[in-house]
Amino acid sequence: MDLTGLLVQAVSGAVGGSAAGAAAKNYSLGAVGNAIAGAVGGGILGQLMGNFAGQMIEGWVGDIVGGGVGGIVLTLVAGLIRNMTSK
């Protein structure tokens, strides 16, 4: 793992989290919350995807895809949990 790949994953995750929040207004955490949750999710899932996918998705493409998907997933899960606990 290198720092450049992690940064790409975090930025891709922040973009994915922001897009998920804009698309699913019910699960939005606000602009900053979506970006933070997305960046964290992008870093975590991007690293897991690199470990499990192995040679299938490698390099910048893998970092961008893993980060974006991770950002979307964590943002939606965090929004779902927030909605469930606020009722």
CORJO-V507777 format. One record per residue. RES is the residue in one small letter. PSI is psi in whole degrees, -180 to 180 (NA if undefined). NEAR is the number of other C-alpha atoms within 10 Angstrom. Layout:
# CORJO-V507777
res: (RES,RES)
psi: (PSI,PSI)
near: (NEAR,NEAR)
This chain:
# CORJO-V507777
res: (m,d,l,t,g,l,l,v,q,a,v,s,g,a,v,g,g,s,a,a,g,a,a,a,k,n,y,s,l,g,a,v,g,n,a,i,a,g,a,v,g,g,g,i,l,g,q,l,m,g,n,f,a,g,q,m,i,e,g,w,v,g,d,i,v,g,g,g,v,g,g,i,v,l,t,l,v,a,g,l,i,r,n,m,t,s,k)
psi: (135,162,-35,-45,-40,-40,-40,-41,-42,-42,-43,-38,-40,-40,-45,-40,-40,-40,-40,-41,-37,-35,-36,83,-30,-25,9,141,11,165,-48,-41,-41,-43,-41,-48,-39,-42,-42,-47,-38,-42,-43,-54,-32,-40,-42,-40,-38,-36,-42,-38,-27,-121,-9,-51,112,155,-151,-38,-46,-39,-43,-46,-48,-42,-44,-46,-42,-39,-42,-48,-50,-36,-45,-39,-43,-40,-40,-45,-42,-42,-39,-36,-18,-7,NA)
near: (8,6,8,11,19,20,17,24,33,31,24,29,38,31,23,30,36,28,20,24,24,16,11,13,11,12,20,23,23,14,14,12,18,29,27,23,27,36,31,22,29,37,27,20,24,28,21,14,21,18,11,10,12,11,10,9,15,12,10,13,11,22,28,23,21,27,36,31,24,32,36,27,21,25,34,23,13,18,23,15,12,14,14,9,8,6,5)
